Amino acid sequence: MRIDVVTLFPQMPALIAECGITSRAAKLGLWQLKIWNPRKFTHDAHRTVDDRPFGGGPGMVVMAEPLAQTIDAIRADGNRGRVFAFAPSGRTLCDERVLELAESDEDMILVCGRYEGIDQRFLDTYVDEIISIGDYVLSGGELAAMVLMDAVVRRLPGAIKELSASDESFSTGLLDAPHYTRPEEWRGMKVPEVLVNGHHKHIQDWTRKMALQTTATNRPDLVKIARSKNLLSEEDEKVLRTLSSESSDSLV
């Protein structure tokens, strides 16, 4: 997979290829990163990429032409993949969409906006999909692009162990269960006994119960989604009913 990033701050996305899983995946040849600065496609002395918005208002808007010429150059360089931009108005990124992008193994072009946004004419003409990583505003699209790259690359076959990927939050429709490591007792707090007794079935049952409890407590909306997709077993539903009963009793 090839990912090209269009940004005014090339040092930011460059870190993705230098650290952790994404770095190792790049060294394995699972993906490659190319970074493009739209200032190189301007022709005035100040390398201008933004201007005041028509109609007034605060801030500046990234101009369409430098971005368009950058995309044209990326296309000429061989990346024919979909073009993504980032804004709160976009489709919220979720694990299902991440997996779709990873499994497609198609190249991507990520356009990182700045200031108040990007000229709508560029978005209408060049961008295939706008993505949001949450209901908040960032200073630019670089962090969102880095989130997308990290999430997608780690799901590429060979990036991490298959078992690790299948056991993560969201992969089962639920949040992950709590994790513990050595020492067995830390500052008076012990690891749950079930995790140290070596009984694999008990550990499996505990892990599933804790995943259900964590999800029901922190993200009940995910329980409803998992239920609608038939991801919950009869035993899961029994556990959830028990948890709900215990929660009600604690309020009495």
Backbone torsions as a table, in degrees:
resi	resn	phi	psi	omega
1	MET	NA	134.9	175.9
2	ARG	-111.3	132.0	177.7
3	ILE	-123.6	122.1	176.0
4	ASP	-107.0	133.3	-178.3
5	VAL	-117.3	129.7	177.4
6	VAL	-102.7	117.1	-173.5
7	THR	-154.9	149.6	173.6
8	LEU	-84.3	-7.9	-179.4
9	PHE	-128.3	73.5	-173.3
10	PRO	-61.4	-21.7	-179.1
11	GLN	-68.8	-22.1	-178.0
12	MET	-72.9	-61.7	-179.9
13	PRO	-64.7	-21.8	179.3
14	ALA	-59.9	-28.3	-178.8
15	LEU	-63.6	-28.2	-178.0
16	ILE	-58.7	-37.7	-177.5
17	ALA	-84.0	1.6	-175.9
18	GLU	-112.6	-6.5	-172.0
19	CYS	-131.6	139.0	166.4
20	GLY	61.3	-144.1	-175.1
21	ILE	-60.1	-42.2	-177.6
22	THR	-66.4	-34.2	176.0
23	SER	-66.1	-45.9	179.9
24	ARG	-63.3	-39.8	178.9
25	ALA	-64.3	-36.1	177.4
26	ALA	-66.9	-40.8	179.4
27	LYS	-66.4	-28.1	177.3
28	LEU	-80.6	-5.7	179.4
29	GLY	81.7	17.2	-178.8
30	LEU	-78.1	-23.3	178.1
31	TRP	-158.6	164.2	174.7
32	GLN	-139.3	149.2	-177.2
33	LEU	-117.8	133.3	172.1
34	LYS	-128.0	137.2	-175.4
35	ILE	-119.2	136.3	-176.6
36	TRP	-127.8	132.5	177.0
37	ASN	-103.5	117.1	-177.7
38	PRO	-62.8	-16.2	176.9
39	ARG	-62.0	-25.9	-180.0
40	LYS	-71.7	-10.2	-179.3
41	PHE	-111.6	23.8	173.0
42	THR	-104.9	163.1	-172.1
43	HIS	-130.3	9.4	176.9
44	ASP	-101.2	167.3	-174.4
45	ALA	-63.8	-27.8	-176.4
46	HIS	-95.2	2.1	-178.9
47	ARG	53.0	51.0	-173.6
48	THR	-73.7	129.6	178.2
49	VAL	-121.9	-1.7	-177.4
50	ASP	-139.8	162.4	178.3
51	ASP	-155.1	170.5	-179.0
52	ARG	-67.1	147.4	-179.3
53	PRO	-75.9	139.9	171.1
54	PHE	-65.0	141.9	-179.3
55	GLY	90.0	-3.4	179.1
56	GLY	82.0	-177.3	-178.0
57	GLY	115.8	165.7	-176.7
58	PRO	-76.2	159.7	171.6
59	GLY	77.6	-174.3	-178.3
60	MET	-124.3	163.0	-179.1
61	VAL	-123.1	135.9	178.0
62	VAL	-68.9	130.6	-175.7
63	MET	-73.9	151.4	-176.8
64	ALA	-71.8	-41.6	-169.3
65	GLU	-63.8	-46.9	178.3
66	PRO	-59.8	-38.1	178.4
67	LEU	-68.1	-41.9	179.9
68	ALA	-62.0	-43.4	179.7
69	GLN	-66.8	-33.4	177.2
70	THR	-65.1	-46.0	179.0
71	ILE	-62.7	-40.8	178.1
72	ASP	-59.7	-39.8	179.0
73	ALA	-67.6	-38.6	178.3
74	ILE	-65.0	-41.8	176.6
75	ARG	-60.5	-45.0	179.8
76	ALA	-64.3	-25.6	179.7
77	ASP	-83.4	-5.8	172.1
78	GLY	117.0	-7.2	178.9
79	ASN	-88.0	114.0	-179.3
80	ARG	-108.1	14.2	-175.3
81	GLY	-75.0	177.6	179.2
82	ARG	-68.6	151.9	-179.4
83	VAL	-105.7	127.5	179.6
84	PHE	-117.3	142.1	170.0
85	ALA	-125.4	172.8	-173.0
86	PHE	-129.4	132.3	178.4
87	ALA	-165.4	153.0	177.5
88	PRO	-59.0	-22.5	-179.2
89	SER	-79.0	-5.9	-175.1
90	GLY	-81.2	178.9	177.1
91	ARG	-69.6	128.8	-177.2
92	THR	-68.1	128.8	-179.6
93	LEU	-69.4	132.6	178.5
94	CYS	-136.3	169.4	-177.0
95	ASP	-61.6	-36.1	179.8
96	GLU	-62.4	-43.1	179.4
97	ARG	-69.0	-39.2	176.7
98	VAL	-58.0	-46.1	-179.4
99	LEU	-64.1	-38.6	177.2
100	GLU	-59.4	-45.1	-178.8
101	LEU	-67.0	-39.9	179.7
102	ALA	-66.8	-43.3	-177.2
103	GLU	-71.5	-26.8	178.9
104	SER	-69.0	-28.7	-179.6
105	ASP	56.7	25.2	180.0
106	GLU	-90.5	149.5	177.1
107	ASP	-63.9	157.0	178.6
108	MET	-135.7	151.6	171.8
109	ILE	-122.7	122.8	-176.7
110	LEU	-112.0	120.0	-178.7
111	VAL	-102.6	119.5	-177.5
112	CYS	-99.9	111.2	178.0
113	GLY	-77.7	169.5	176.2
114	ARG	-146.0	174.1	176.1
115	TYR	62.1	-135.7	-177.7
116	GLU	-83.3	-10.0	-179.4
117	GLY	143.5	-167.6	-176.5
118	ILE	-115.1	142.5	176.9
119	ASP	-50.0	124.4	-174.7
120	GLN	-58.6	-28.9	-178.8
121	ARG	-65.2	-33.8	174.8
122	PHE	-68.7	-43.7	179.9
123	LEU	-60.5	-42.2	-178.4
124	ASP	-68.4	-29.6	-172.6
125	THR	-93.7	-38.4	-169.9
126	TYR	-112.2	-24.3	-171.2
127	VAL	-93.8	130.4	179.4
128	ASP	-87.2	-31.7	-176.0
129	GLU	-154.4	137.2	175.3
130	ILE	-105.7	132.1	-175.7
131	ILE	-117.8	141.4	171.9
132	SER	-116.1	141.4	175.2
133	ILE	-104.5	9.0	177.2
134	GLY	156.8	167.4	-176.6
135	ASP	-87.4	69.7	176.5
136	TYR	-160.0	169.2	-175.9
137	VAL	-111.4	133.2	175.3
138	LEU	-105.9	165.8	178.4
139	SER	-72.1	-19.9	-179.8
140	GLY	-169.8	176.3	-176.0
141	GLY	-84.9	-2.9	-175.8
142	GLU	-60.5	-47.3	-179.4
143	LEU	-63.7	-39.9	177.4
144	ALA	-63.2	-41.2	178.3
145	ALA	-63.9	-39.0	179.1
146	MET	-66.7	-38.2	175.9
147	VAL	-61.3	-47.1	-179.5
148	LEU	-62.3	-45.0	-179.3
149	MET	-62.7	-45.7	-179.4
150	ASP	-61.3	-45.5	-177.9
151	ALA	-63.9	-40.7	-177.4
152	VAL	-75.5	-47.1	-175.0
153	VAL	-62.0	-39.9	-178.3
154	ARG	-68.0	-14.8	176.9
155	ARG	-95.4	-1.2	176.2
156	LEU	-69.4	138.3	179.8
157	PRO	-54.3	125.2	178.8
158	GLY	98.4	-10.9	-178.6
159	ALA	-71.4	-42.6	174.5
160	ILE	-138.7	168.9	-179.5
161	LYS	-61.7	139.1	-177.6
162	GLU	-55.7	-41.7	-178.9
163	LEU	-63.5	-37.0	179.7
164	SER	-63.4	-43.4	-178.4
165	ALA	-67.4	-40.0	-176.8
166	SER	-73.3	-13.9	-174.9
167	ASP	-105.0	4.2	-176.0
168	GLU	-82.1	167.6	173.5
169	SER	-55.1	143.4	177.6
170	PHE	78.9	-27.7	-177.0
171	SER	-63.7	-27.9	177.6
172	THR	-101.8	3.3	-175.3
173	GLY	90.9	-5.3	-178.2
174	LEU	-124.5	165.8	171.1
175	LEU	-73.8	160.4	-177.7
176	ASP	-75.3	154.7	174.3
177	ALA	-76.6	163.0	177.2
178	PRO	-62.9	153.5	179.1
179	HIS	-120.3	149.7	178.7
180	TYR	-138.7	153.7	174.4
181	THR	-142.1	-175.9	-177.7
182	ARG	-70.4	148.2	5.9
183	PRO	-79.7	164.5	179.8
184	GLU	-64.4	-30.9	176.8
185	GLU	-125.9	128.4	-179.5
186	TRP	-132.3	117.8	179.4
187	ARG	51.2	43.7	176.2
188	GLY	83.4	-3.1	-179.3
189	MET	-104.9	125.9	-176.6
190	LYS	-99.3	152.2	172.3
191	VAL	-67.7	139.4	176.9
192	PRO	-49.9	133.5	-174.5
193	GLU	-55.8	-36.2	-176.6
194	VAL	-60.0	-28.0	-176.4
195	LEU	-80.6	-13.3	-177.5
196	VAL	-113.5	1.3	-177.4
197	ASN	-88.4	-7.9	174.8
198	GLY	79.4	4.1	-179.5
199	HIS	-88.4	103.7	-170.8
200	HIS	-62.4	-39.3	-179.7
201	LYS	-65.9	-42.1	178.0
202	HIS	-63.7	-40.5	178.6
203	ILE	-63.6	-43.8	180.0
204	GLN	-61.7	-44.5	-180.0
205	ASP	-64.8	-42.3	179.5
206	TRP	-62.9	-44.5	-178.6
207	THR	-61.0	-43.5	178.9
208	ARG	-65.2	-43.2	179.5
209	LYS	-61.6	-42.7	-179.5
210	MET	-68.4	-34.6	175.8
211	ALA	-63.7	-43.3	177.7
212	LEU	-63.5	-43.1	-179.3
213	GLN	-65.6	-45.5	179.6
214	THR	-61.2	-42.8	-178.8
215	THR	-68.7	-45.0	-179.1
216	ALA	-63.1	-34.0	-178.7
217	THR	-77.9	-46.1	-172.0
218	ASN	-96.4	-31.9	-178.1
219	ARG	-139.9	67.7	-179.3
220	PRO	-58.4	-23.8	177.5
221	ASP	-62.6	-32.1	179.3
222	LEU	-70.0	-31.1	176.3
223	VAL	-63.5	-43.4	179.0
224	LYS	-62.9	-40.3	179.5
225	ILE	-66.8	-43.8	178.7
226	ALA	-61.6	-38.8	178.6
227	ARG	-65.4	-40.8	-179.2
228	SER	-67.3	-23.7	179.4
229	LYS	-97.2	9.5	179.3
230	ASN	58.6	39.2	179.4
231	LEU	-94.3	-3.9	-178.5
232	LEU	-107.4	132.9	178.9
233	SER	-85.5	172.8	175.4
234	GLU	-60.9	-37.9	178.1
235	GLU	-65.1	-38.9	176.5
236	ASP	-60.0	-45.4	-178.9
237	GLU	-63.5	-37.0	177.4
238	LYS	-63.3	-43.7	178.0
239	VAL	-61.3	-43.9	-179.4
240	LEU	-63.8	-39.3	177.8
241	ARG	-64.0	-40.1	177.9
242	THR	-64.0	-44.4	178.7
243	LEU	-61.6	-40.7	-179.1
244	SER	-65.5	-40.4	178.9
245	SER	-64.7	-43.4	179.6
246	GLU	-63.8	-37.8	179.5
247	SER	-66.3	-40.2	179.1
248	SER	-66.2	-41.1	-179.4
249	ASP	-62.9	-34.6	-177.5
250	SER	-68.8	-17.8	-178.8
251	LEU	-90.2	-10.7	-177.6
252	VAL	-75.6	NA	NA
